[in-house]
Amino acid sequence: MKTRKIGTNGPEVSSIGLGCMGMSDLYGNTDRTESIATIHEALEKGVTLFDTGDFYGVGHNELLLREALQGTKRENAFIAVKTGVLRSPDGGWIGMDNRPQAIKNALAYTLQRIGTDYIDLYQPARVDPNVPIEETIGAMSDLVKAGYVKHIGLSEANAETVRKAHGVHPISWLQIEYSLFSRGIEAEILPTLRELGISLSAYGVLSRGLLSGKWTKERQGQIDFRSFAPRFMGENLDQNLALVEALRQIAEEKQATVAEIAISWVLSQGEDVIPLIGARKRTHLADAFGALNLVLSTSDLEKIEAAVPADKVAGTRYAKEQMAMLGVE
């Protein structure tokens, strides 16, 4: 497993990370045994970066990660945790809270659930419009000074917010969706990250399965998060699947899968880009590991981007209400 550095002077982690959210939330039924086996296989293949959130499954994901990492040396797992999103007892979404006291309180529970005395990287999952980012990052900086957190990140923040946060405490990465279907960050956000020496933690690299090469119209009615995502609806889905088919032709020429091409494209965007692979099953990891061995030439990249023009992707990545919470597009 090759590694990539987080930030300018940060630690080295595996060049791909494992996003654990789907093991607890949003993508339908899960199997605890298979989830733990998936984490174990990732460890065996050299993955060191594990991404979770205190609100994933309302704490379930952190407890699952604790169980799966039993027997693993703490220093061999880089654990990134998102916080600040509020849930109700019925699993609903009821806002966010990034006040300093809330941030510190949430970490106390996270440390207990994961069974550790520090978190490698801590980040607000969204920017709270009611709390200045300087206050949120100031609280996280206090946690760094106290030894409970090693590094601070951001998620779904625009360039201006990144600059403000970085002025309070060095930001190690920005986590945001980035894929062949989501390239909006290239205009302003990505150049800002590179100017400041901040890494990109890229999630949604397969656009929630659209770029897996396995999604079909017959799965359109599948009841999970994607039921409400505009890219999976009606004519939008037709247009997006047509782009996938164009990508499939290139994949076949490279003797690769569509997913391998999509993941490899993200990996090819720079050593400061670290893709997160969301997986619920061991079979979901195969394309990720295959992408690590796939070399895309300049010509390949040009063909891929011509086959999937950024302005031809139909539909936003979240529903209207959720898009309003992002503040980045």
C-alpha positions in Angstrom: 0.0 0.0 0.0 1.4 3.4 -1.0 0.9 6.3 1.3 0.1 10.0 1.0 0.8 12.8 3.4 -2.0 14.7 5.2 -1.3 18.5 5.1 2.2 20.0 4.8 3.8 18.4 7.8 1.2 15.8 8.7 1.4 12.0 9.0 1.4 9.5 6.1 -1.7 7.5 5.7 -2.7 4.8 3.1 -3.4 6.4 -0.3 -7.0 5.4 0.0 -9.1 5.5 3.2 -12.1 3.4 4.3 -15.4 5.4 4.7 -17.4 3.5 7.3 -20.7 5.4 7.2 -22.6 2.9 5.1 -22.0 0.2 7.7 -24.4 2.0 10.0 -26.6 4.4 8.1 -28.2 5.7 4.9 -27.6 2.9 2.5 -30.1 0.2 3.5 -29.6 -2.9 5.6 -26.2 -3.8 7.0 -24.6 -6.9 8.4 -22.4 -6.4 11.5 -20.3 -9.5 10.8 -19.7 -8.5 7.2 -18.9 -4.9 8.2 -16.3 -6.0 10.7 -14.8 -8.4 8.1 -14.6 -5.5 5.7 -12.6 -3.4 8.1 -10.4 -6.4 8.8 -9.7 -7.0 5.1 -8.9 -3.3 4.7 -6.4 -3.5 7.5 -4.8 -6.6 6.0 -4.4 -4.9 2.6 -2.6 -1.9 4.3 -5.4 0.6 4.8 -4.6 2.8 7.8 -7.2 5.6 7.4 -10.7 5.0 8.8 -13.4 7.7 8.5 -16.4 7.8 10.8 -18.8 10.3 12.5 -20.4 10.4 15.9 -23.8 10.7 14.2 -23.4 7.8 11.9 -26.0 5.4 13.1 -26.3 7.6 16.2 -23.0 6.3 17.7 -23.3 2.8 16.2 -20.5 3.4 13.7 -18.0 4.4 16.4 -18.9 1.4 18.5 -18.5 -0.8 15.4 -15.1 0.6 14.6 -14.0 0.0 18.2 -15.0 -3.6 17.9 -13.3 -4.1 14.6 -10.0 -2.5 15.7 -9.7 -4.6 18.8 -6.2 -6.1 18.7 -4.9 -3.5 16.3 -2.1 -1.3 17.5 -3.6 2.2 18.0 -0.8 3.8 16.0 -1.7 1.6 13.0 -5.1 3.2 12.6 -5.6 6.8 11.7 -9.1 7.6 12.9 -10.9 10.6 11.5 -14.2 11.7 13.1 -16.9 14.1 12.0 -19.1 15.8 14.5 -21.8 18.5 14.9 -24.8 16.9 13.2 -27.8 16.4 15.5 -30.1 13.4 15.4 -33.4 12.6 17.0 -34.4 9.3 18.7 -36.2 8.1 15.6 -33.0 8.7 13.5 -34.2 12.0 12.0 -32.0 14.9 11.2 -32.6 18.0 13.4 -29.8 20.5 12.6 -26.3 21.1 13.7 -24.4 22.4 16.7 -20.8 23.6 16.4 -20.6 25.7 19.6 -17.3 25.2 21.5 -19.0 23.5 24.4 -20.9 21.1 22.1 -17.7 20.2 20.2 -15.9 19.3 23.4 -18.9 17.4 24.8 -19.2 15.4 21.7 -15.6 14.4 21.8 -15.9 13.1 25.3 -18.6 10.6 24.1 -16.6 9.7 21.0 -13.5 8.8 23.0 -15.6 6.5 25.1 -17.3 4.8 22.2 -14.2 4.2 20.2 -12.2 3.3 23.3 -9.3 5.5 22.8 -7.7 8.5 24.5 -7.2 10.6 21.3 -8.6 11.1 17.8 -6.2 11.5 14.9 -8.3 14.0 13.1 -11.5 15.8 14.2 -13.7 17.9 12.0 -17.1 19.6 12.0 -19.3 17.7 9.5 -20.8 20.9 8.2 -20.3 24.6 8.8 -22.8 25.9 11.4 -24.2 29.2 10.1 -25.0 30.2 13.7 -21.5 29.8 15.0 -18.4 31.6 13.6 -16.0 29.0 12.2 -13.2 30.7 14.3 -15.0 29.7 17.5 -15.5 26.1 16.4 -11.9 25.7 15.3 -10.7 27.5 18.4 -12.4 24.8 20.5 -10.8 22.1 18.5 -7.5 23.8 18.9 -8.0 23.6 22.7 -8.5 19.8 22.3 -5.3 19.6 20.3 -3.4 21.4 23.0 -4.9 19.0 25.6 -3.8 16.0 23.6 -7.2 14.6 22.8 -7.0 15.5 19.1 -3.9 15.3 16.8 -5.1 17.2 13.7 -8.1 19.3 12.6 -10.1 19.1 9.4 -13.0 20.7 7.8 -15.9 19.2 5.7 -18.0 20.8 3.0 -16.5 24.3 3.6 -16.0 27.0 0.9 -12.6 28.7 0.2 -13.4 31.7 2.4 -14.2 29.5 5.4 -11.1 27.4 4.9 -9.0 30.5 5.0 -10.7 31.7 8.2 -10.3 28.4 9.9 -6.7 28.0 8.8 -5.9 31.3 10.4 -7.0 30.0 13.8 -5.3 26.6 13.6 -3.6 24.7 10.8 -6.2 22.7 8.9 -4.9 19.3 7.7 -7.5 18.4 5.2 -10.8 19.5 3.7 -13.3 16.6 3.2 -15.6 17.2 0.3 -17.3 15.3 -2.5 -15.0 14.9 -5.5 -15.4 12.6 -8.5 -15.9 12.7 -12.2 -19.5 13.6 -11.4 -18.7 16.3 -8.8 -15.9 18.6 -9.9 -17.1 22.0 -8.7 -14.3 22.3 -6.2 -11.7 22.7 -9.1 -12.6 26.3 -9.7 -11.8 27.9 -6.3 -11.7 25.4 -3.4 -8.9 23.1 -4.7 -6.6 25.9 -5.6 -7.1 27.4 -2.2 -6.2 24.1 -0.5 -3.0 23.9 -2.6 -2.0 27.4 -1.8 -2.4 26.7 1.9 -0.9 23.2 1.9 -4.1 21.5 2.9 -4.9 18.0 1.6 -8.2 17.0 0.1 -10.1 14.1 1.6 -12.3 13.1 -1.3 -15.6 11.3 -0.6 -18.3 10.2 -3.0 -15.7 9.1 -5.5 -18.2 6.7 -7.1 -21.0 9.2 -6.8 -22.9 6.9 -4.4 -22.8 4.0 -6.8 -23.6 5.8 -10.0 -19.9 5.4 -11.1 -19.7 1.8 -9.9 -20.7 0.6 -13.4 -23.3 -1.6 -11.7 -26.2 0.8 -11.2 -29.2 0.3 -13.4 -32.6 1.9 -13.8 -34.2 -1.1 -12.2 -32.5 -0.1 -8.9 -34.0 3.4 -9.1 -36.7 2.5 -6.5 -34.2 1.2 -4.0 -35.2 2.6 -0.6 -32.2 4.4 0.9 -30.5 7.8 0.8 -30.4 7.7 -3.0 -34.2 7.6 -3.3 -34.1 11.4 -2.6 -30.9 12.3 -4.6 -31.7 14.2 -7.8 -29.0 12.4 -9.8 -30.8 9.2 -9.3 -34.2 10.5 -10.5 -36.0 10.3 -13.9 -34.3 11.9 -16.8 -31.3 12.8 -14.7 -30.6 9.2 -14.1 -30.9 8.4 -17.8 -28.4 11.1 -18.7 -26.0 10.0 -16.0 -26.1 6.4 -16.9 -25.3 7.3 -20.5 -22.1 9.0 -19.3 -21.3 5.8 -17.3 -21.6 3.8 -20.5 -19.2 6.1 -22.3 -16.8 5.6 -19.4 -17.3 1.8 -19.7 -15.9 1.8 -23.2 -12.7 3.4 -21.9 -12.6 0.9 -19.0 -12.9 -2.0 -21.4 -10.0 -0.7 -23.4 -7.9 -0.5 -20.2 -9.1 -4.0 -19.1 -10.5 -2.4 -16.0 -13.9 -1.9 -14.3 -15.8 1.4 -14.5 -15.3 1.8 -10.7 -11.5 1.3 -11.1 -11.3 4.0 -13.7 -13.4 6.4 -11.6 -11.3 5.8 -8.5 -8.0 5.9 -10.4 -9.1 9.3 -11.9 -9.4 10.8 -8.4 -6.1 9.3 -7.4 -4.5 10.9 -10.5 -5.6 14.4 -9.5 -2.6 14.9 -7.2 -0.6 13.4 -4.3 -2.6 15.7 -2.0 -5.9 14.0 -2.8 -6.8 11.0 -0.6 -10.0 9.2 -1.8 -12.3 7.6 0.7 -13.9 4.4 -0.4 -17.3 3.9 1.2 -17.8 0.1 1.7 -20.2 -2.1 3.5 -18.9 -5.4 2.1 -15.6 -6.9 1.3 -16.6 -7.1 -2.3 -16.9 -3.3 -2.4 -13.1 -3.1 -1.7 -12.0 -5.0 -4.8 -12.3 -2.0 -7.2 -10.5 0.2 -4.8 -7.5 -2.1 -4.6 -7.6 -2.6 -8.4 -7.5 1.2 -8.9 -4.3 1.4 -7.0 -2.6 -0.7 -9.6 -4.1 1.1 -12.6 -1.9 3.7 -14.3 -3.7 6.4 -16.3 -1.7 8.2 -18.9 -2.2 11.9 -19.9 -4.1 10.5 -22.9 -6.2 8.3 -20.8 -7.2 11.2 -18.5 -8.1 13.3 -21.5 -10.3 10.5 -22.9 -12.0 10.1 -19.5 -12.8 13.7 -19.1 -14.1 14.0 -22.7 -16.3 11.0 -22.1 -17.7 12.5 -18.9 -17.8 16.3 -19.3 -18.4 18.0 -15.9 -21.2 20.1 -17.3 -23.1 17.1 -18.6 -23.8 15.5 -15.2 -27.5 15.9 -14.5 -28.9 16.8 -11.0 -27.3 18.0 -7.8 -25.6 15.6 -5.4 -28.0 16.3 -2.6 -31.7 17.2 -2.4 -32.5 21.0 -2.4 -32.7 21.2 1.4 -29.4 19.5 2.0 -27.7 21.5 -0.7 -28.7 24.7 1.2 -26.7 23.4 4.2 -23.5 23.0 2.3 -22.6 26.6 1.4 -20.1 25.5 -1.2 -22.1 25.4 -4.5 
